[in-house]
Amino acid sequence: MYGAHDVRVETVPDAQLVKPTDALVRVTKACICGSDLWPYNSMPASVTGNRMGHEFIGVVDAVGPDVHTVKKGDLVVAPFAWSDGTCEFCLQGLQTSCLHGGWWGGTELDGGQGEAVRVPWADGTLVALPVGPDHGLMPSLLTLSDVMGTGHHAALAATVQPGKTVAIVGDGAVGLCGVIAARRIGAERIIMLGRHADRIALARVFGATDVVSERGDEAIERVRELTGGLGAHSVLECVGHGEAMRTAASIARAGGAVGRVGVPQETTIPNAQPTFYSNVTISGGPAPVRAYIEELLPDVLEGRIEPGRVFDRVTNIDGVPDGYRAMDEREAIKVMIEF
């Protein structure tokens, strides 16, 4: 990406092993993330450009001498952040705060929207999959790199509990996976706030019991009506805009919780005083999806959840620029890239 709306497909030097803890992964499936749309609409023009993509599955082509948990030929899924797996925060299950970790892409490291990636700290980052690269569940397995784990993280941050009411702000891929996560935990009522027909239909398939298509104050009033004036026990904020966060904070009941996983586009949290006086907990952040892969993987493999249904468009590497446009213009929920 060279700037706002300027995505190009280019040939770059082949990925290579640099450190003994590296693995070299040949990408077989990747995708475009909703968070990629923030720079797509706002990135200043750049001479060097940034390599993009942080969600991918691939085959290990080579490993450094200090890599022991994956080997050449393994099919692996990569979380959207790489981590060493051994630092204090990794051991707490907070790999996105790894003391030696980082993020894919930028100007120096390979991005997932490319044919190959050098993976630092391969033992702490990659998870081997017990299937082949052409398995029918590949779309759902790919969501474990980000959106399914992020929806799950939002549900945990919002303390979703069995039998309770959950509201989800945002009908993108993360919000839709939040529906799956809330239903998986056992929420009795799941209110989806969204207004795109295709996304709402999928939300209902995933387990949403109510839909609120209004926005702003009207949406807040409608959720309050649905909850007897009390608000939701748990609210998942999956957008990042200030208005979305204001809505989320306003529809949480007293003593409730908001789990925010939308990348914040503002520096302050709205409704600071009302949430304070209502004892509303506000938590969340970048999901440590590496901590959740082993937990969610059996549910995917055994067909109990189908998060791969969020992919409604498939393209190849040459179609990635148009994939950005399609997601930005809401023609697609999420675009998968096949190599």
BELDAHU-V134306 format. One record per pair of residues at least 12 apart in sequence whose ideal C-beta (glycine too) atoms are under 7 Angstrom apart, sorted by the first residue. I is the first residue (numbers start at 0). J is the second residue. D is the distance in whole Angstrom. If there is no record, write none. Layout:
BEGIN
i=<I:I>
j=<J:J>
d=<D:D>
END
This chain:
BEGIN
i=<0:0:0:0:0:0:1:1:1:2:2:2:2:3:3:3:3:4:6:6:6:7:8:8:8:8:13:14:14:14:14:15:16:16:16:17:18:18:19:19:19:20:20:20:20:20:20:20:21:21:21:21:21:22:22:22:22:22:22:22:23:23:23:23:24:24:24:24:24:24:24:24:24:25:25:25:25:25:26:26:26:26:26:26:26:26:27:27:27:27:27:28:28:28:28:28:28:28:29:29:29:29:29:29:30:30:30:30:30:30:30:31:31:31:31:31:32:32:32:33:33:33:34:35:35:36:36:37:39:39:40:47:49:49:49:50:50:50:50:50:51:51:51:52:52:52:52:52:52:53:53:53:53:53:53:53:54:54:54:54:54:55:55:55:55:56:56:56:56:56:56:57:58:58:58:59:59:59:59:62:66:66:67:68:69:69:69:73:74:74:74:74:74:75:75:75:75:76:76:76:76:76:76:77:77:77:77:77:78:78:78:78:78:79:79:79:79:80:80:80:80:80:80:81:81:81:81:81:81:82:82:82:82:82:82:82:83:83:83:83:83:84:84:84:85:86:86:89:92:92:93:94:94:94:95:95:95:99:100:112:112:114:124:126:128:136:136:136:138:138:138:139:139:139:139:140:141:141:142:142:142:142:143:143:143:143:143:144:145:146:146:146:146:146:147:147:147:148:148:148:148:148:149:149:149:149:149:150:150:150:150:150:151:151:151:152:152:152:153:153:153:153:153:153:153:154:154:154:154:154:154:155:156:156:156:157:157:157:157:157:157:158:158:159:159:159:159:160:161:161:162:162:163:163:163:163:164:164:164:164:164:165:165:165:165:165:165:165:165:165:166:166:166:166:166:166:167:167:167:167:167:167:168:168:168:168:168:168:168:168:168:169:169:169:169:169:170:170:170:170:170:170:171:171:172:172:172:173:173:174:174:174:175:175:175:175:175:176:176:177:177:178:178:178:178:178:179:179:179:179:182:182:183:183:188:188:189:189:189:190:190:190:190:190:191:191:192:192:192:193:194:195:197:198:201:209:215:218:219:219:219:222:223:226:229:230:230:230:230:231:231:231:231:232:232:233:233:233:234:234:234:234:234:235:236:236:236:236:237:237:238:239:239:239:239:240:241:241:241:243:244:244:244:245:245:248:248:248:248:249:251:253:253:254:255:256:256:256:257:257:258:258:259:259:260:260:268:309:309:310:310:311:311:311:312:312:312:313:313:314:314:315:315:316:316:319:322>
j=<38:39:42:48:49:51:44:45:48:42:43:44:45:39:40:41:42:39:319:320:323:320:316:317:319:320:115:109:115:116:117:117:61:63:117:117:63:119:63:64:65:63:65:66:119:120:121:122:63:117:118:119:121:59:62:66:69:118:121:125:60:61:115:117:57:58:59:60:75:77:115:116:118:57:58:60:114:115:55:57:111:113:114:115:116:338:56:57:58:132:338:55:56:137:141:335:336:337:52:54:55:111:112:336:54:141:310:333:334:335:336:322:323:326:333:334:53:54:145:171:172:173:262:51:323:326:327:262:323:327:327:106:104:105:106:104:105:109:110:113:104:110:112:103:104:110:111:112:113:79:102:103:104:110:111:145:79:111:141:144:145:77:111:116:144:74:75:76:137:140:141:75:72:74:132:71:72:73:75:121:121:122:122:122:121:125:127:127:127:128:130:131:132:125:126:127:128:126:128:140:143:144:292:111:118:124:125:144:94:124:144:288:289:103:144:145:288:94:95:100:101:102:285:100:101:118:119:120:124:94:97:100:120:123:124:289:97:99:100:120:123:120:122:123:123:98:99:123:287:290:287:287:289:290:285:286:287:120:120:319:336:338:289:292:140:299:300:307:307:310:335:299:305:306:307:299:307:335:176:306:307:309:288:292:295:296:299:288:288:172:173:176:306:309:176:295:306:286:288:291:292:295:173:176:260:286:288:173:176:177:179:180:180:291:295:260:283:286:177:180:235:237:258:260:283:177:180:181:184:235:258:258:258:282:283:233:234:235:256:257:258:233:256:181:184:186:233:232:184:185:185:187:186:187:232:233:187:188:226:231:232:181:186:188:189:190:231:232:233:235:190:192:222:231:234:250:189:190:191:192:235:237:192:234:235:236:237:238:243:246:247:193:237:238:243:261:191:193:195:198:199:202:237:332:309:332:333:237:260:193:235:237:198:201:202:205:309:306:309:235:237:191:202:205:206:207:205:206:304:306:205:206:298:304:208:209:206:207:208:209:211:222:225:231:207:210:211:218:246:212:212:329:332:332:308:225:242:246:246:249:250:250:250:252:252:250:251:252:255:250:251:252:255:252:255:255:256:258:247:250:251:255:257:258:257:258:259:261:260:261:261:261:262:263:264:264:264:265:269:261:259:268:269:269:270:269:270:274:279:270:279:277:278:278:279:279:280:282:279:281:282:283:281:283:283:286:281:332:333:333:335:331:332:333:325:331:334:335:337:334:336:336:337:336:338:336:334>
d=<6:7:6:6:5:5:7:5:4:5:6:4:6:7:6:6:5:6:6:4:5:7:6:6:6:7:7:5:4:6:5:7:6:5:7:6:6:7:4:5:4:6:5:6:7:5:6:7:5:6:6:6:6:5:5:6:6:5:4:6:5:4:7:6:4:7:6:7:6:7:7:5:6:5:5:5:7:5:5:4:6:7:6:6:6:5:6:5:6:5:6:7:5:6:5:6:7:6:5:6:4:5:5:4:5:6:7:6:6:5:6:5:6:6:7:5:7:6:6:5:6:7:5:6:7:6:5:6:5:6:7:5:6:5:6:4:7:6:4:7:5:5:5:6:6:4:3:3:7:4:7:4:6:7:5:7:6:6:7:4:5:5:4:7:6:7:7:5:7:6:5:6:7:6:6:5:6:5:6:6:5:6:6:5:6:5:5:5:7:5:7:6:5:4:6:5:6:5:6:6:5:5:7:7:6:6:6:6:7:6:6:5:4:7:6:4:6:6:5:6:7:6:7:5:6:6:5:6:4:4:4:4:6:5:6:6:6:5:6:4:4:7:6:2:6:4:6:6:6:4:5:4:4:6:4:7:5:7:7:6:6:6:7:5:6:6:7:7:3:5:6:5:6:5:3:6:7:7:7:4:6:7:7:5:6:7:7:7:6:4:5:5:7:7:5:6:4:5:3:4:7:7:5:7:5:4:7:5:3:4:6:5:4:5:6:6:7:3:5:7:4:6:4:4:6:6:4:5:6:6:7:7:3:4:4:4:6:5:5:6:3:6:5:5:5:5:5:7:7:3:7:5:6:6:4:6:7:4:6:5:5:4:4:7:5:7:6:7:5:7:4:7:6:4:5:5:7:7:5:6:5:6:5:7:7:5:6:6:5:5:5:7:4:4:6:6:6:3:6:4:7:6:6:7:4:6:4:4:6:7:7:4:7:6:6:6:5:5:7:4:6:6:5:4:5:5:5:7:5:6:7:3:7:6:5:7:6:5:5:4:6:6:6:7:4:5:5:6:7:7:4:6:7:6:6:6:7:6:6:5:6:4:7:7:5:5:5:3:6:6:6:6:6:6:5:6:6:7:5:6:5:7:5:5:6:7:4:6:6:5:4:3:5:5:5:6:7:4:6:6:7:6:5:4:6:6:4:5:7:6:5:4:6:5:6:7:4:7:6:5:6:5:7:4:5:6:6:5:5:5:4:6:5:7:6:4:5:5:6:6:6:7:6:6:7:6:4>
END
